[in-house]
Amino acid sequence: MAPDRPPSHDLLADHPSGNKVPTALSMMADSMTSMVQRAKQDLEKVDQRARADLEKIDQRARADLEKIDQRARADHERLKKN
């Protein structure tokens, strides 16, 4: 449930028509709110892991590219001498 809003049973207790909203409905709304919040938290965790994985891949690619560049320079120097 969102920390900045009261439980739905407090919000829905009195319907504009004067009828009481069933407790099951308010419980369902609270449950759905909780599920959406957990899904958002899970999505943020997955997003953070993806960013970390992408950073690792980028670092490895840069290191590999540096090695290739060094080898190419060495090959170029060797060819210039021959």
N, C-alpha and C positions, 0 to 999 in steps of 0.2 A: 504494500500500500504506500502511496506517496506520502512522504513525511510532511509535506506542506498542505495537505488537504485532509479534512476530517473523514472518518469512515463513511461509506455510502449510506449506512443505516441511519446516520445522523442527518444526511442530506435528503434522503428519500422518505423519511419517516412520515411526513405529512405531504400528501399529494395535493395539488391545487384543487382537485375535485372534492377534497375533504376526506377521501378514503385513505386508509393506512396502506402503505406499500408492504407487500409480504416480505417477511424476513429472508426467505429463500432468494428473492430477487436482489436484495441488498447484499447478501452473502456472495451471490454469483458475481455481482459487479465488483466487489472487493477482490474476489479470486481472480477475475480477469485482469484487473488493475495490477495485481501482484505478478501474474504471469507475464504481462507486457513489460513490467519493470525488470524482471529476471531476464527476459529475452534481450532487453537493451543492454543489461550488464554483461550477458554472455557475448553479445555481438561486440561490445567494446573490448572484451578480453581477446576475442578472436582477431579483432583489428590490431590490437597491440602486438600480438604474436606474429601476425603477418608483417607488420612494420619491422619488427626485430629480425625476422627471417629474411626479409628483403634487404635489410642493412647488411646482414652477414653475406648474402649472395653478392651484393655490390662490392663489399670489401674483398671477397675472394676473386671476383672478376678483375678488379683493379690490380690485385697482386699478380694474377695470371698475365694480365696485359703488360705489366711491368717486366715480367720475366721474358715474355715474347719480344718485347722491345729491346731488351738487353741482348738477347740472342741475335736479333736482326742486326743490331749495331755491330756485334762481334763478327757476324758473317760478312757484313758489308766491309768492315776493316780488312778482313782476311782476303776478300775478293780484290780489294784495292791493291793489296800487296802482291798479288799474283799477276 
